[in-house]
């Protein structure tokens, strides 16, 4: 199986110039840093101990920021390498202004690429985040006897079903981890079936908070939001924006000063979404960091990555997208940490355990259609918010998960 995988990944590598050119054209790839993906480096390694974190995209990297902040204070660590696959995640890391931390795009997982990458950076410890499993990377790390840790590991039923068709290969790969810290009990069970060793369930690291997590927003936008009734539709997918717009129209009959914030999962869709919503005779404004919101704005469309927590901080009620369609939902933890009441559709199979926890604490509610979303919001917009209680409860949970994760990690040498 390893031979087949290496043959396929080598083929992708050969085709990568065409793929990368297409992605640059679509503004999904960095116009100069794309070379990192084919084995070149744009940053330099400094002398001393280096640790390496790898996550696919924005969500994975944001989940480990509190952990990176702890390692930034560790005098034994001289450099922290963070790799990811997407342009949006690179921009997020750049904005954090961490002193020891540098970002590189993850190279295509060919045997040659990863040998070269590992030899150059020579990490003392490597962390894979969520479900980032790259066979050539893992095999080459173990050949050099570099400790490998899976943090906030997330194995969904869909992922499990794919891997179980390759039982020998899955055991060969997953048995190489020195420590696995799953994000859920379901993931714990799947990792055990894959033959992973030293599995410890601590909790989902996304409950933890960054020490420097201060959502910033233009004062004029802040004042405007505070004067109005607000709710936020976050990580929405195709068709969900229209549903939310229709909910806004119904709610506005009761709340004349209502503003609905929509943050699409894929911001490159914003122009299309704006046109669709304007066809419903709604006044749509697009987010800009330096301007205030027009007083007659119905829908405030956010076209920038990494802004969700900024708006969660100024609204009490959030609908999480990807849940009224059969996508599997989006992670609700960030909205919960900011004290929001969370509404979600029925399709949340990617985060079943988290939603069950939030449901049990009366933080999230499930709706199945436009009418139910309207009715729930009508009630919530009339109630006094519970932000303080929710934030306090989750802050304690997050601090404990972060402390225990950091402790377990440091036991591995």
Phi, psi and omega in degrees: 000322179299322179298316180296315179301313182294325177296315181293317181290328175293324177295317177299319179299318180295326180273352188303323178304319179293315181298315183294318178301317179298317181291325176297317178301323180275003181062035177252002182223146179289133186292339178239327184279358179304337181298336178299330183285345179246020169106012177253160183240139178250354176241161180249144174279137176259164180294142177118182186287129179237136173244152189233127174248135174231127175221155187293309189211203189303307184302316181296316183290320179297329182293336183256003179303315178301325179290317178299321179299324177293317179291332177298330181274351181278113185294340179286338180267120182266333183209143178238118179262128176241126176242151177206178185255339190249155179295320181298321180292325178297319180295323179296314181297320179300322183287342184285337178054046177278138189288316185267348191267132176235157181242140171224148173286142181291129180288153176303133193285053172275157180301316180296312181303312185287326174300313180299315182297312182293320179296323181289311185277332177044061182291150177272342181200143183232138181237122173260134186255135172070254183232030181278094182244110182239107187306311182295323176299309184297314182297318180289328176294318181289328176299328179267005178057040177268125181304135184235125185233132174264118180246142184052040183301130182232108177247109179278169178300321179297316179296317180300315181297327177290314184289329186291344175285350179233063188302317181292319181292318180296320178292323178299320182281307187288337179288350181279348179285134177279336178205136175237123177245091184288154180276346182209165178291328176298314178296323177303313182297317181292320179298322179296319179293332179281353179091014177293147180252160174051060179264128179228125179266115179253324183138174183278120183297341181291350174285341182282159184242146173286142178293334183255019185282085178239098181298123182257145179208149176305133182302325180291323176293317180302312181297320180296316181294323181292335181278346189242159171285127184229151165212160188234132172253111189247147179055042182283152178243173181309135183086333182288330178296321178295317178301314181295324178295320179291326175296317178302315181300318180292317182292329184294340177296332178261321183246095185295330182266023183290139170230134180251124179264125178242123178242099182293150176298321180242104189291344178293349178274356190303316181299317180293318180298316181303314180297319180296318182287325178294335177291344176267013180063034177258145176274114183249127174247143179258137183302131166223138189293341187252358183245154175278173180266132177302140184297334181266012181291130173269307184245126177255109187263120184264120186246034183223136179287153174078016183255001185300311183294332176300314182278332173300330182289344184238017174216149184265342188232128185229131168261128180261122184284187184069015187236345173266354171241167184276061179261325180115002177085175176234157184294124184271358190298317183299316178297321179295319180297333179269011172081019183277146165284133187247131174244140182212153175285183185281344186265080183234033187296342178284344184223038185306312185294321180293315180295325177297318178298314182291324176298317181296333179261014177058034180260329180236153178224146180261134173238156184244351181201180182301317182296317179294322177298318178299312183295318179296316180293323179301321179288313184295323180292341179269345185268159172286139184287159180245026187308310184302313182295316181296313182298318181297316181297314184284334178295318179296315179300313182297318180298319180293318179296316181296314181297317181290324177296313181298320180296312181297320180300317184286350176280345182266122179229000000 
